[in-house]
Amino acid sequence: MDAPLKPSLEGRIGLALFLSVFVLAFGAGGLLIGVRPLWHLLQEAPRLQHYVPVPARVLEARMDEDSDGAPYLVARYQYQHLGRTLTGNRIAWSLNRTEQFQWHQRLDAARGAGQTVVVWIDPEHPGLALLDRELRWSRLAFLLPFALIFPAISLGALVMLIAVLRGERPTNKARAPSAASHTSTLHDSSKAKAWGITAVTLLWNLIAFPLALAVWADGERWRFVDIFISLFPAVGLLMAWGAVQMWRDALRHKGSALTLDTGALHAGEPAGITAHLPPSRWRTAERSTWQARLVQSSLPDDDSEKSQETLSEQILPLSIHAAPDGGGQLRMRLHWPAHALPSGISKEGHRISWRLVLDEVEKGREQVFDLPVQAGRPGFAVTPDRSPQSLPAATAEAVPATVMQLSQEQGIQLASFARPWRVGGAIAIGLLGLGLGFVSRQHFNAEDSKDALIWLLCSIGSVIVLGLALHIGTRRWVVGITRDAWWLDRSSNLLRHSTMLATSRQHGLEPRLTHTNQAHGQAAGYHRLEQWDEHTLRHQAVTPPLHRLGVALGVAGQLQSLQQRAGVVMDADTFSARSPTARERLSTLTAWLVLSTVSLGVATHLDTAASLTVHDTARAWLPPVRQQFNALLGIGQADRALLAAIDQRDDQAVRTALSEGANPSAIASHSGRSALMLAAGRGLLPIMDILLQRGADVNYADETSVNERGDTALLMAAYFGQPEAFEKLLAAGARTNVVNRWGWTPVHMAAAGDCVPCLASLARLGLPLNSRATASRGESPLQMAAAKGRVNAMQWLLAHGADASQLDDHGQDVFAWARFFKQGDSERWLQAHLPSR
């Protein structure tokens, strides 16, 4: 008897790599997405219950945008505690976009009416305050699946990986049959399959629906990623419907069983089988047309059902009888096919399994029983049957040139088969690869290792998928036939794949039905020609699926006639000459390189960094890419913590990051702005004091962002209308003789930001009010104010000597700037205070 079931070395290596991906991906995903945020939530929850309410005055409430252009709420409020005046900026533990807009309206209304709002503070640490202490338990529901299911999957994969590395099977080991293990009564596997699909469906939906609910509750317009995530619940509902159908089948089959006349099944020995149907099922099934099929399959040792291959399939003679208990009986007699082997026998990483399938033809229902077949005993022989499937009678048809083309080279007969679907498949997969590039783009400019890891995986996946598309698009199907061997070449311009079937290991060409398509109300069958290989115990495909059985038989006849005319002996070196040429390979590799460059360029925002020269493009593009890998490797973590603390307006976190080694002049990779610039633009005076005390560069100019704006902290404070921050920077030595990329001076920026105190300070320092933006359109500060609708700035500029008649480089005056940018308030004010134009 053959060796007991044991995975091959190649199977163990492949399975170990596959399981390693599961261990790392689900383990890291569960830790970063689920466990860590959930731990912070559970730590915060009990502390929030001890917070006390105090009245507070709203200092600021506005909507800002992050590096991806997504809006978020910026708020500051002031409150008193034990005689101390404190400032806070936290809103709540977690808010979606819709809640942020609601809080913005509420806080803005309170600030405009001069009313106070209630904030909650920690009595032990009064500097910790927030406006809404309620925890969003939907957030907990979102985190739980990732915190529980992902680590569980990772742990299960780890256990299986250890088993594989130790040489054991990671699944059920009791597959090989033994005489003692068999009984004369067998039950179907529908209930076990229903439980299996139910478990998978439950896991899927526990992940899919929280993700989708988080997207749906966001209240913003949907992006590509949001639409993609929203497909997950749809798939989950389809899986749930499939599980319901499987449970219906399991309940319908309840009480059904098989009995073996001989008590056990042995390969090659005649045997009778009786299927017993309970009365509840027989009442609806007695008038049905029944069919019994004996199916022999080959499965990989890793139990991958997707790789299951049918080796033989036979229709058994069947008789139907009523049973004394009111049920029914279906009696069958086994006729064994050729190559029959016992269940569980392993050959080259595959094992044999047997199933009996009972079909109710009219209703399209089937019931499957696994058959434990033992090795044949001496004195019995397998009845040969060369047909792997019961196919309708058909005659050979002429083979169109669009299906197969014949040629001859150096005595080798060649048959090339067309694969019309490969172009469409390659295009679809190529679009998927480019789509991964756009998904990766959403995670560029990462501030933490999680986003950087997603960016890296999507970028690598995009390159691999694009290569797969080119592989599919250039893959061919050529059969080379000589006197002693058939070579099957399924190479592409990227990968070589050719196999040999020696004549001594072949049985005849056999057509096999692979699938059917409905066209014009009729079922169209597709058949491929196969040969049985006694060494691998598998059917080897010789042709791709061919439309209509008659065409497949015609192809079989032509291939067999080619072998009769062949007269040379062919080896691997001889047949390799039929592989793609060097020019074909080079052109395909070039296409892969170009498409990968486009995808990676999209993923790394290369399109926004493109300039007239390669040097300038590289100068703008390389720093954010370097920052991305730094985030992936954990380099510069303290700097990122500092920038995140400024983004959250957390003074204490800023001090902590600086104490841990953060650079006070740290640069945000996505915007090119320094920590001081970010604080100045938002008017975070305490944070500015901390940064300036630690030596932050007050005159740093943005030269590392994609656009190299050239802004400084002073220009940022003026543009965002922060007069107190502006004065603090002047006191710290900020230069006023600076311009940015567009030639805008501090006066231009203050006019655009409607910062009248800033304009007054600049005028006292002697800066001209009519300077022109030489790097742009030659606009004046007054024209900038008109284009932005800054009426207060226009009024101050005109009152202090600004020239209303000044024209830009294109001959346009201040009225034209107001009209072009559709600033009705500016235009009406100008018409009321200046001569009409």
C-alpha positions in Angstrom: 0.0 0.0 0.0 1.1 3.6 -0.6 2.7 5.7 2.0 0.4 7.3 4.6 -0.7 10.9 4.0 2.2 13.3 4.5 2.8 16.8 3.0 5.5 17.1 0.4 8.5 19.4 1.0 7.3 21.8 -1.6 3.8 21.8 -0.1 5.2 22.4 3.4 7.3 25.4 2.2 4.4 27.0 0.3 2.0 26.4 3.2 4.5 27.8 5.7 5.0 31.0 3.6 1.2 31.4 3.2 0.6 30.9 7.0 3.5 33.3 7.8 1.7 36.1 5.8 -1.5 35.4 7.9 0.4 35.5 11.2 2.1 38.8 10.4 -0.7 40.5 8.6 -3.5 39.7 11.0 -1.3 40.0 14.0 0.0 43.4 13.1 -3.5 44.5 11.9 -5.1 43.4 15.1 -2.5 45.1 17.3 -2.4 48.4 15.4 -6.1 48.7 14.4 -7.8 47.0 17.3 -5.9 46.1 20.5 -3.9 49.3 21.0 -6.9 51.8 20.4 -9.2 49.6 22.4 -6.7 49.5 25.3 -6.6 53.3 25.3 -10.4 53.5 25.2 -10.7 51.1 28.2 -8.1 53.1 30.1 -9.9 56.4 29.4 -13.5 55.2 30.2 -13.2 55.0 34.0 -11.3 58.3 34.3 -14.0 60.2 32.3 -16.6 59.3 34.9 -14.8 61.3 37.5 -14.6 64.5 35.4 -16.5 67.5 36.8 -18.3 70.3 34.8 -17.2 73.9 34.8 -18.2 76.9 32.6 -15.9 78.0 29.9 -15.6 80.9 27.4 -15.1 79.9 23.7 -12.0 81.6 22.3 -11.9 80.0 18.9 -14.1 77.7 16.8 -13.3 77.0 13.1 -12.9 74.2 10.6 -9.4 73.5 9.4 -8.0 70.9 6.9 -5.5 68.2 7.4 -2.8 67.2 4.9 -5.3 65.1 2.9 -7.7 68.1 2.6 -10.2 66.5 5.1 -11.9 69.1 7.4 -11.6 68.9 11.2 -12.7 71.1 14.1 -10.3 73.5 15.8 -11.5 74.9 19.1 -10.1 76.7 22.1 -11.8 77.6 25.3 -10.9 79.2 28.6 -12.1 78.2 32.1 -11.3 78.8 35.7 -10.4 76.3 38.4 -9.3 77.1 41.9 -8.3 80.6 40.9 -6.2 79.5 37.9 -7.1 80.4 34.3 -6.6 77.5 32.0 -7.0 76.9 28.3 -8.2 73.7 26.6 -8.7 72.5 23.1 -10.0 68.9 23.3 -13.5 68.3 22.1 -14.3 64.6 22.8 -12.6 61.3 22.9 -13.8 60.5 19.4 -15.9 62.4 16.9 -16.9 61.7 13.3 -17.1 64.4 10.7 -20.8 65.1 11.2 -20.4 65.5 14.9 -17.5 67.9 14.4 -19.6 70.1 12.1 -22.4 70.1 14.7 -19.9 71.1 17.5 -18.5 73.8 15.3 -22.0 75.4 14.8 -22.7 75.1 18.5 -19.4 76.7 19.6 -19.4 79.4 17.0 -22.9 80.4 18.1 -21.9 80.5 21.7 -18.8 82.6 20.9 -20.8 85.0 18.8 -23.5 85.4 21.5 -20.9 85.7 24.3 -22.3 82.7 26.1 -20.4 80.1 28.1 -20.3 76.4 27.4 -19.8 73.5 29.8 -16.5 71.7 29.8 -15.5 68.6 31.8 -12.2 68.6 33.6 -10.1 66.1 35.6 -10.1 67.3 39.2 -6.7 65.8 39.8 -5.3 67.2 36.6 -7.3 70.3 35.8 -5.3 70.9 32.6 -7.1 67.9 31.1 -10.4 69.1 29.8 -12.9 68.2 27.1 -16.3 69.4 26.0 -18.0 66.0 25.6 -17.0 63.2 28.0 -19.4 60.7 26.5 -17.7 57.7 24.9 -18.9 56.6 21.5 -19.6 52.9 22.1 -20.0 52.5 18.4 -16.3 53.1 18.4 -15.9 50.1 20.8 -18.1 48.0 18.4 -15.8 49.1 15.6 -12.6 48.1 17.5 -13.8 44.8 19.0 -13.7 42.7 15.8 -10.1 43.8 15.1 -9.0 43.4 18.7 -10.5 39.9 19.0 -10.9 38.3 15.6 -7.6 39.4 14.0 -5.4 38.2 16.8 -7.4 34.9 17.0 -6.8 34.3 13.3 -3.1 35.2 13.7 -2.9 32.8 16.7 -4.6 30.0 14.8 -2.3 30.5 11.8 0.7 30.5 14.2 -0.4 27.1 15.6 -0.8 25.7 12.1 2.6 27.2 11.1 4.3 25.5 14.0 2.7 22.2 13.1 3.9 22.6 9.5 7.5 23.4 10.5 7.5 20.3 12.7 6.4 18.2 9.8 2.9 17.6 11.1 -0.4 18.2 9.3 -2.0 21.4 10.5 -5.5 19.9 9.9 -7.4 16.8 10.8 -4.9 13.9 10.7 -7.3 11.1 10.7 -7.9 11.0 6.9 -6.5 7.7 5.9 -9.0 4.9 6.2 -8.8 1.9 8.4 -11.0 -1.1 8.6 -11.9 -0.5 12.2 -13.0 3.1 11.6 -15.8 2.3 9.1 -19.4 1.6 9.8 -22.1 0.4 7.5 -24.1 3.7 7.9 -22.9 7.0 6.5 -24.4 10.5 6.9 -23.9 13.5 4.6 -21.7 16.5 5.3 -24.2 19.2 4.7 -24.5 20.1 8.4 -20.8 20.4 8.9 -20.5 22.5 5.8 -23.3 24.7 7.0 -21.5 25.3 10.3 -18.3 26.1 8.4 -19.8 28.7 6.1 -21.7 30.2 9.1 -18.5 30.6 11.0 -16.8 32.2 8.1 -19.8 34.5 7.4 -19.9 35.6 11.0 -16.2 36.5 11.1 -16.6 38.3 7.8 -19.6 40.4 8.9 -18.1 41.2 12.3 -15.3 42.9 10.4 -17.2 44.3 7.4 -20.1 46.0 9.1 -18.2 48.0 11.7 -15.9 49.2 9.0 -18.8 50.2 6.8 -20.8 51.8 9.6 -17.8 54.0 10.4 -17.7 55.1 6.8 -21.5 55.7 6.6 -21.6 57.6 9.8 -18.8 60.0 8.7 -21.3 62.1 6.7 -18.8 63.2 4.1 -18.8 62.7 0.3 -17.5 59.2 -0.5 -14.1 58.6 -1.8 -12.9 55.5 -3.7 -11.7 53.8 -0.5 -15.1 54.4 1.1 -17.0 52.9 -1.8 -14.6 49.9 -1.8 -15.2 49.3 1.9 -18.9 49.6 1.4 -18.8 46.5 -0.8 -17.7 44.4 2.1 -21.2 44.3 3.8 -22.7 43.4 0.4 -20.4 40.4 0.2 -21.3 39.6 3.8 -25.0 39.6 3.0 -24.4 37.3 0.0 -22.4 35.0 2.2 -25.2 35.1 4.8 -27.7 34.1 2.1 -25.5 31.3 1.1 -25.3 30.1 4.7 -29.1 30.2 4.9 -29.4 28.1 1.8 -26.9 25.6 3.2 -28.8 25.3 6.4 -32.0 24.8 4.5 -30.3 21.9 2.7 -29.0 20.5 6.0 -32.5 20.6 7.5 -33.9 19.1 4.3 -31.4 16.3 4.4 -31.9 15.6 8.1 -32.6 11.9 8.7 -31.0 10.8 5.4 -28.3 8.1 5.5 -26.4 5.6 3.4 -26.1 1.9 4.2 -23.4 -0.3 2.7 -24.5 -3.8 1.7 -21.0 -5.2 2.3 -20.3 -3.2 5.5 -17.2 -1.5 3.9 -16.0 -0.3 0.5 -12.9 -1.7 -1.2 -11.5 -0.2 -4.4 -12.4 -2.6 -7.3 -14.9 -4.7 -5.4 -18.6 -4.7 -6.4 -20.7 -3.1 -3.7 -24.3 -2.1 -3.2 -25.4 1.2 -1.6 -28.8 2.2 -0.4 -29.8 5.8 0.4 -32.6 6.1 2.9 -34.8 9.2 2.7 -37.0 10.1 5.7 -40.8 10.4 5.2 -40.7 14.2 5.5 -38.4 14.4 2.5 -39.9 11.5 0.5 -43.3 13.2 0.3 -41.8 16.0 -1.8 -39.1 13.9 -3.6 -40.8 10.7 -4.7 -41.9 12.2 -8.0 -38.5 13.7 -8.7 -36.0 12.4 -11.2 -33.0 11.2 -9.4 -29.4 10.7 -10.5 -26.5 9.2 -8.6 -22.9 10.1 -9.4 -19.7 8.5 -8.1 -16.9 11.2 -8.1 -13.2 10.6 -7.5 -11.2 13.7 -6.6 -7.7 14.8 -5.9 -7.1 17.3 -3.2 -3.8 19.0 -2.1 -2.4 17.9 1.3 -3.1 21.5 2.7 -6.9 20.8 2.3 -7.4 23.7 -0.1 -10.8 23.0 -1.4 -10.3 25.6 -4.2 -7.6 23.4 -5.7 -9.8 20.2 -5.7 -9.7 18.4 -9.0 -12.2 15.9 -10.3 -10.3 12.8 -11.6 -13.4 10.7 -12.6 -17.1 11.0 -12.5 -19.6 8.2 -13.3 -23.4 8.0 -13.4 -24.5 4.9 -11.4 -27.6 2.8 -12.2 -30.3 3.7 -9.8 -33.6 2.2 -8.6 -36.2 3.9 -6.5 -38.4 2.2 -3.9 -40.8 3.1 -1.1 -39.8 2.1 2.4 -42.1 0.5 5.0 -41.7 3.5 7.3 -43.2 5.9 4.7 -39.8 7.1 3.5 -37.9 6.2 0.3 -34.9 4.2 -0.8 -32.5 4.8 -3.6 -30.5 1.6 -4.4 -27.3 1.8 -6.4 -24.6 -0.6 -7.6 -21.0 0.7 -7.8 -19.0 0.5 -11.0 -15.4 1.4 -10.3 -13.6 3.6 -12.9 -10.1 3.0 -14.1 -7.2 4.2 -11.8 -9.4 3.6 -8.7 -7.4 4.1 -5.5 -8.4 4.1 -1.8 -9.4 7.2 0.1 -6.6 9.2 1.7 -3.7 7.8 -0.4 -1.1 10.6 -1.0 0.7 11.0 -4.3 3.0 13.9 -4.9 1.3 16.2 -2.4 -2.3 15.2 -3.4 -4.7 12.7 -1.8 -7.6 10.8 -3.1 -11.2 11.2 -2.0 -14.5 9.7 -3.0 -18.0 11.1 -2.9 -21.5 9.9 -3.8 -23.7 12.8 -5.1 -27.5 12.4 -5.2 -29.1 14.9 -7.6 -32.8 15.9 -7.7 -32.6 16.9 -11.4 -35.8 19.1 -11.7 -35.1 21.0 -8.5 -31.4 21.4 -9.0 -30.6 20.0 -5.5 -27.8 17.7 -4.6 -26.8 15.8 -1.5 -23.2 14.7 -1.0 -21.8 11.8 1.0 -18.1 11.2 1.6 -17.2 7.5 0.9 -14.5 5.8 3.0 -12.9 3.6 0.3 -10.3 1.1 1.5 -7.6 -0.6 -0.6 -8.6 -3.4 -2.9 -8.2 -7.0 -1.6 -6.5 -9.8 -3.6 -8.8 -11.5 -6.1 -10.6 -8.3 -7.2 -9.7 -6.2 -10.2 -10.8 -2.7 -11.2 -13.2 -2.6 -14.1 -11.6 -0.3 -16.7 -13.6 2.7 -17.8 -11.7 5.3 -19.9 -14.4 7.9 -19.7 -13.9 10.4 -16.9 -17.4 11.8 -17.4 -20.6 10.7 -18.9 -20.9 13.0 -22.0 -23.6 13.1 -24.7 -22.9 11.5 -28.0 -21.2 13.9 -30.5 -19.2 13.8 -33.7 -16.0 15.6 -34.5 -16.4 19.0 -36.1 -14.1 21.1 -38.2 -11.8 23.2 -36.0 -11.9 26.9 -36.9 -8.6 28.7 -37.4 -9.7 31.1 -34.6 -9.5 28.2 -32.2 -6.3 26.3 -33.2 -3.5 27.0 -35.6 -1.1 24.3 -36.8 2.5 24.8 -37.8 5.8 22.9 -38.0 9.3 23.9 -37.1 12.3 21.6 -37.4 10.1 18.5 -37.5 8.2 19.5 -34.4 4.4 19.7 -34.8 3.0 22.8 -33.1 -0.6 23.5 -32.2 -1.3 27.0 -30.9 -4.6 27.7 -29.2 -6.4 31.1 -29.0 -7.4 32.5 -25.7 -9.8 35.3 -26.5 -10.6 36.2 -22.9 -7.0 36.9 -21.9 -6.9 40.5 -23.2 -10.1 41.5 -21.3 -8.8 39.7 -18.2 -5.4 41.4 -18.4 -7.0 44.8 -18.8 -9.3 44.2 -15.8 -6.4 43.0 -13.6 -4.2 45.9 -14.8 -6.9 48.4 -13.8 -7.0 46.7 -10.4 -3.2 47.1 -10.1 -3.5 50.8 -10.9 -6.3 51.1 -8.4 -4.0 49.8 -5.7 -1.7 52.7 -6.6 -4.5 55.1 -5.9 -5.3 53.3 -2.6 -1.7 53.5 -1.6 -1.7 57.3 -2.4 -4.3 57.8 0.4 -1.7 56.6 2.9 1.3 58.6 1.7 2.8 61.2 3.9 2.3 58.9 6.8 2.7 60.1 10.3 2.8 56.6 11.9 4.0 53.1 11.0 0.5 51.8 10.3 -0.2 54.1 7.4 3.4 53.6 6.1 2.9 49.8 6.2 -0.4 50.0 4.3 1.3 52.3 1.8 4.2 49.9 1.3 2.0 46.8 1.0 -0.4 48.5 -1.5 2.5 49.8 -3.6 4.2 46.4 -3.7 0.8 44.8 -4.5 0.3 47.2 -7.3 3.6 46.2 -9.0 2.8 42.5 -8.5 -0.7 42.8 -9.9 0.5 44.8 -12.9 3.0 42.1 -13.6 0.3 39.4 -13.3 -1.8 41.4 -15.8 1.1 41.4 -18.3 1.7 37.7 -17.6 -1.9 36.8 -18.4 -2.1 39.1 -21.4 1.0 37.5 -23.0 0.5 33.9 -21.9 0.2 31.4 -24.7 -1.0 27.8 -25.0 1.2 25.8 -27.4 1.3 22.0 -27.7 4.5 20.6 -29.2 4.2 17.0 -30.5 7.0 14.6 -31.5 7.2 10.9 -32.0 7.9 10.2 -28.3 6.6 13.1 -26.2 4.1 15.9 -25.9 5.3 19.2 -24.5 2.8 21.7 -23.2 4.1 25.3 -23.2 2.0 27.8 -21.2 4.7 30.5 -20.9 4.3 34.2 -21.0 6.7 36.9 -21.9 7.6 37.2 -18.2 7.5 33.6 -16.9 8.4 30.3 -18.5 6.1 27.3 -17.8 6.4 24.1 -19.9 5.7 20.5 -18.9 6.1 17.1 -20.6 3.9 14.1 -20.9 5.9 11.1 -21.9 4.0 8.7 -24.2 4.5 5.8 -21.8 2.6 7.7 -19.1 -0.4 8.7 -21.2 -3.8 7.3 -21.7 -5.9 8.6 -24.6 -7.2 12.1 -24.9 -10.4 12.5 -23.0 -12.8 15.5 -23.3 -14.0 16.9 -20.0 -16.8 19.4 -19.4 -15.3 22.3 -17.5 -18.3 24.8 -17.4 -21.4 25.9 -19.2 -22.6 29.4 -20.2 -26.2 30.5 -20.9 -26.5 32.1 -24.3 -29.8 32.9 -26.1 -31.6 30.7 -23.7 -29.4 27.6 -24.3 -26.6 26.1 -22.3 -23.3 26.2 -24.2 -20.7 23.6 -22.9 -17.0 24.1 -22.8 -14.7 21.1 -22.9 -11.0 20.6 -22.7 -8.9 17.7 -23.6 -7.0 15.9 -20.8 -4.7 13.0 -20.4 -4.4 10.8 -17.3 -0.9 10.8 -15.7 -0.2 7.6 -13.7 2.7 9.2 -12.0 0.9 12.2 -10.5 -2.5 10.6 -10.4 -4.0 13.6 -12.0 -5.6 14.6 -15.3 -3.2 16.9 -17.2 -4.9 19.5 -19.3 -3.7 19.4 -22.9 -5.9 22.2 -24.4 -7.8 25.2 -22.9 -11.6 24.9 -22.7 -13.1 24.6 -26.2 -16.6 25.7 -27.2 -18.8 22.6 -28.0 -17.9 19.0 -27.6 -17.7 18.5 -31.3 -14.9 21.0 -31.6 -13.0 19.3 -28.8 -13.3 15.9 -30.5 -12.1 17.5 -33.8 -9.1 19.0 -32.0 -8.3 15.5 -30.4 -8.4 14.0 -33.9 -6.0 16.5 -35.3 -3.6 16.3 -32.4 -3.4 12.5 -32.7 -2.8 12.8 -36.4 0.0 15.2 -35.8 1.8 12.6 -33.6 1.6 10.1 -36.4 3.4 12.6 -38.7 6.0 13.7 -36.2 9.5 12.2 -36.7 12.0 13.8 -34.2 12.9 13.3 -30.6 12.4 16.5 -28.6 13.9 17.4 -25.2 13.6 20.5 -23.0 16.4 22.4 -24.8 14.8 21.8 -28.2 11.4 22.9 -27.0 12.7 26.0 -25.2 13.5 27.4 -28.6 9.7 27.9 -29.0 9.7 30.3 -26.0 9.2 34.0 -26.4 12.0 35.9 -28.2 14.3 38.3 -26.4 12.6 41.2 -28.1 9.2 40.1 -26.8 10.5 39.7 -23.3 12.2 43.1 -23.4 9.1 44.8 -24.6 7.0 43.2 -21.9 9.5 44.0 -19.2 9.6 47.6 -20.4 5.8 47.8 -20.3 5.9 46.4 -16.7 8.5 49.0 -15.8 6.5 51.9 -17.3 3.2 50.8 -15.7 4.9 50.2 -12.3 6.5 53.7 -12.5 3.2 55.3 -13.2 1.5 53.4 -10.3 4.4 54.2 -7.9 4.4 57.8 -9.1 0.7 58.0 -8.2 1.3 56.3 -4.8 4.1 58.8 -4.0 2.5 62.0 -5.3 5.2 62.3 -8.0 2.6 64.0 -10.2 2.5 67.0 -7.8 6.3 67.1 -7.6 6.9 67.1 -11.3 8.9 70.1 -12.5 10.7 71.2 -15.6 14.0 69.6 -14.6 14.8 66.2 -13.2 16.8 67.8 -10.4 14.0 69.9 -9.2 11.5 67.0 -9.3 13.9 64.8 -7.3 14.5 67.6 -4.8 10.8 68.0 -4.1 9.9 64.3 -4.3 12.7 62.5 -2.4 12.2 64.1 1.1 8.6 62.9 1.5 9.5 59.4 0.2 12.4 59.3 2.7 10.0 60.4 5.4 7.6 57.6 4.5 10.3 55.0 5.0 11.4 56.7 8.2 7.9 56.3 9.5 7.9 52.7 8.4 11.1 52.0 10.3 10.2 54.1 13.3 12.9 56.7 12.6 12.0 60.3 13.7 9.2 59.1 16.0 9.8 61.9 18.5 9.5 64.5 15.7 6.2 63.0 14.5 5.0 62.9 18.1 5.8 66.6 18.4 3.9 67.5 15.2 1.0 65.3 16.3 0.9 67.1 19.7 0.8 70.5 17.9 -2.0 69.2 15.7 -3.9 68.2 18.9 -3.0 71.5 20.6 -1.6 69.6 23.6 1.0 71.7 25.4 2.0 68.9 27.8 2.5 66.4 24.9 4.7 69.0 23.2 6.9 69.2 26.2 7.0 65.4 26.4 8.0 65.0 22.8 10.8 67.6 23.2 12.1 65.9 26.3 12.2 62.6 24.3 14.6 64.2 21.7 12.2 65.9 19.2 13.7 68.6 17.1 12.0 72.0 17.9 12.3 72.8 14.2 10.9 69.5 13.1 9.4 69.6 9.6 6.0 68.1 8.6 6.8 66.0 5.5 3.4 66.4 3.9 3.4 70.2 4.0 7.0 71.3 4.5 6.0 73.4 7.4 8.0 73.6 10.6 6.6 73.0 14.1 6.7 76.7 14.7 4.9 77.5 11.5 2.1 75.1 12.4 1.8 76.6 15.8 1.9 80.2 14.5 -0.7 79.6 11.8 -3.1 78.3 14.5 -2.2 80.9 17.1 -1.0 78.4 19.7 0.9 80.9 21.8 1.9 78.6 24.7 3.3 76.1 22.2 5.1 78.8 20.4 6.7 79.9 23.7 7.9 76.3 24.3 9.3 75.9 20.8 11.1 79.3 20.9 12.6 78.5 24.3 13.9 75.2 22.9 15.6 77.1 20.0 13.1 76.7 17.1 14.3 78.5 13.9 12.1 81.5 13.7 13.1 82.3 10.1 12.8 78.8 8.6 11.4 78.9 5.1 9.5 76.0 3.6 11.8 74.6 0.9 11.0 70.8 1.2 7.3 70.6 0.4 6.0 69.6 -3.0 5.4 73.2 -4.0 8.4 74.7 -2.1 6.1 77.6 -1.0 8.8 79.4 0.8 6.5 80.5 3.6 7.9 81.4 7.0 6.2 81.3 10.4 5.7 85.1 10.2 4.0 84.8 6.8 1.8 81.9 8.2 0.7 84.0 11.2 -0.2 86.9 8.9 -2.1 84.8 6.4 -4.2 83.0 9.0 -4.9 86.2 10.9 -3.1 85.5 14.1 -1.9 89.0 15.4 -0.6 87.8 18.8 1.5 85.1 17.2 2.7 87.7 14.6 3.9 90.0 17.3 5.6 87.2 19.3 7.5 86.2 16.1 8.6 89.8 15.5 9.8 90.0 19.1 11.7 86.7 18.6 13.6 88.2 15.6 11.5 87.1 12.6 12.7 88.9 9.4 10.1 91.0 7.5 12.1 91.2 4.3 10.9 87.8 3.1 8.7 86.7 0.2 7.3 83.3 -0.7 7.3 81.4 -4.0 4.7 83.8 -5.5 6.5 86.9 -4.4 4.0 87.7 -1.6 5.4 89.9 1.1 4.2 89.9 4.7 1.9 92.8 3.7 0.3 90.6 1.0 -0.2 87.8 3.5 -1.6 90.0 6.2 -4.0 91.6 3.6 -5.1 88.1 2.5 -5.6 87.1 6.1 -7.5 90.2 7.0 -5.0 90.8 9.8 -5.3 94.5 10.4 -3.0 94.6 13.5 -0.4 92.8 11.4 -0.7 95.4 8.7 -0.3 98.2 11.3 2.9 96.6 12.7 4.3 96.2 9.2 3.6 99.8 8.4 5.3 101.0 11.5 8.4 98.9 10.4 8.4 100.7 7.1 7.2 98.0 4.7 5.6 99.4 1.5 1.9 99.0 1.2 1.9 99.0 -2.6 4.6 96.3 -3.3 4.0 94.0 -6.3 4.1 90.2 -6.2 6.9 89.9 -8.8 6.8 86.1 -9.1 3.0 86.0 -9.7 0.8 88.4 -11.6 2.2 91.6 -10.1 -0.7 92.0 -7.7 -0.7 94.5 -4.9 -1.8 93.8 -1.3 -5.0 95.7 -1.9 -5.8 93.4 -4.9 -5.1 90.4 -2.7 -7.5 91.6 -0.1 -10.2 92.2 -2.7 -9.7 88.7 -4.1 -10.2 87.2 -0.7 -13.1 89.4 0.3 -11.2 91.1 3.2 -13.1 94.3 3.6 -11.4 95.3 6.8 -8.0 95.0 5.2 -9.1 97.0 2.2 -10.4 99.7 4.4 -7.2 100.0 6.4 -5.0 99.9 3.3 -6.9 102.6 1.5 -6.9 104.7 4.7 -3.1 104.4 5.0 -2.1 105.3 1.5 -2.6 102.2 -0.7 -3.0 103.0 -4.4 -6.4 102.0 -5.6 -5.5 102.7 -9.2 -2.5 100.3 -9.3 -2.6 97.7 -12.1 -1.2 94.2 -12.2 1.1 92.8 -14.9 -2.0 92.2 -17.1 -3.5 95.6 -16.7 -6.2 94.6 -14.2 -7.2 96.8 -11.3 -8.6 96.1 -7.9 -12.2 96.0 -9.2 -11.2 93.3 -11.8 -9.6 91.2 -9.0 -12.8 91.3 -6.9 -15.0 90.4 -9.9 -12.7 87.6 -11.2 -12.7 85.9 -7.8 -16.5 86.5 -7.4 -16.2 88.5 -4.2 -19.4 90.4 -4.1 -18.8 92.0 -0.8 -15.4 93.4 -2.0 -16.9 94.7 -5.2 -19.8 96.4 -3.4 -17.6 98.0 -0.8 -15.2 99.3 -3.5 -18.1 100.8 -5.5 -19.4 102.5 -2.4 -16.0 104.0 -1.5 -14.2 104.5 -4.8 -15.2 105.9 -8.2 -17.1 103.3 -10.2 -15.3 101.5 -12.9 
